[in-house]
Every structure is written in C-alpha cells, then in structure tokens.
Amino acid sequence: MYDPAEVVESGIGDIAACRYDGVEIGLGKLEEAGPERVSELLDEYGLELYCVMGGWLLEEEDATHIADGAELAADLGADFLGILPPPRGQVSDEQLEEWIADIDAAANDAGITTLLHHHGGAHIEQPDELREWLDRTPEGVQLLFDTAHYQPYGDVVEGIERFADDTAYVHLKDIASPAGLDAHLENLTAGKVDFDSIINFIWAFRDLGDGVIDFETVERALEDVGYDGHQTIEIENRRELPLVHAKQNMDHLQYATENV
C-alpha cells in the first residue's frame, strides 16, 4: 500500500481476499487514509491491525509524531508501535536513545509494545548493533526481526535463535543479492549518501521464494525457538498486480509452514 489512498480503496480488501488475518500500516498512511475509515474496513473484513509503523526517526518532530501515534495505534487495536532508526551518520547515539525512550514511554502509557526495526544502512543494522541497542533501550522495547534486512549481515536462522528472547514481531520477505551488493552495503554501512547503493539494496527485495532465503527453514527455526507471534509478509517493489503478489506470497508461506 504505497499510497495512502490504496489503504482504503483496495489494500485492506485485497489482503483479506488472500486469507491474511491482519495488517500493518504506516502511521502517516493511517492518518491520511483516515483512522475511522480504516477501523470500519478492518471490522468489515475481519482483520486485525497488528502494528503501526512510524516513519524514519530523523528529527525531534519525527519522535514526537511517533509518540503521539501510540494512542491512535492502541485505539485501533494494534499490539505494536514500530520504530525505524535513522540512516547512518544522521543522529547521535545519545539523541536516538532519548527519542526511543520517549516513544516507549508513550507506548507504555497507551498499553502497546514498542518495536525496534533493524534496517540495512541504518543506525541499527548489524547483529551486534541489535544486541547493543536492545540492551541500552528501555526493558519494554522489543525486536522486530526482519528476514531480508538480516540476511546480508548474518545467517537468518542463527539470527532467529540469537534474538529469540527479544523478538516480538517478524517481517518476512526474501532477498536476491545482485552483483555488487556487498559494495553497496559497505557504502550504506559507512554512512555514505549514495543513492545508487540505496536503490540497489531496496530493489534486492523479492517475493517469498524468489530469493535466497529458505522459508521452510525459517518457519522451522521460529517453531523451534517457540515463537508464536505475528508474522507479516512485506511485499516490496511489486506495484503492478499487488493482489496477485499478495496471494503468491501467502501460498508460498503456507507451503513452507505445511512442510515444517
């Protein structure tokens, strides 16, 4: 749902038609689409709102906006409020730590859980950084584990095992590393403003089964560590025929789950 209008025009209905039982919506899109209308559609289609995801955490006003969104997310029945850390080199550790604490305090007041989303090229990106930031943020902050954002920096199954006690929510998407991706990742990790690297990383994301991640193994690992929370399929770079991709991804996940 790249455009806020798509949330209410087709997105929620398409998701329900493909046998999903819940959705994640970005805070800005939710506000533009209209929370009351979104609530009506969720009820109409029998869907849960799993998570409201804040935008990039770059400025003080971003932190305030996300914190203010905690009550809205809770009112719509969401369990989680997600945080996207800033791209590298934009914000100090101390400032980011303060913002996360402020957002988590608002989430606690609203009765929902704060999620920290590791992200390629961002301030919180690699496995050791995840450990560091989960340890330095408030106790209630949990991990949003993303298969495709983890894969370039470590084995996904090992990541699931390592962060089992911290993971409260999972993003499933595949990745197909194009030639030269390692160099692009190095640029992003170094904090270079390199739009070619950003584009190459984003366009490496694929539908489940079209990349290098084995989702039967992923599902088995999640089962082995006792994870029984939400799993949200992120369908990126597929603006044409989104309904088709939504169904294909669900079919692949169901096949993977059945073969665990």
Secondary structure, DSSP 8 states (H G I E B T S, - for coil): --SHHHIIIIIHHHHHHTT--EEEEEHHHHHHH-HHHHHHHHHHHT-EEEEEEEEE--SHHHHHHHHHHHHHHHHTT-SEEEEE--BTTSS-HHHHHHHHHHHHHHHHHHT-EEEEE--TTBSS-SHHHHHHHHHHS-TT-EEEEEHHHHGGGS-HHHHHHHTTTTEEEEEE-EE---TTHHHHHHHHHTT---HHHHHHHHTTEE-TTSSS--HHHHHHHHHHTT--S-EEE---S--SSHHHHHHHHHHHHHHHHHT-
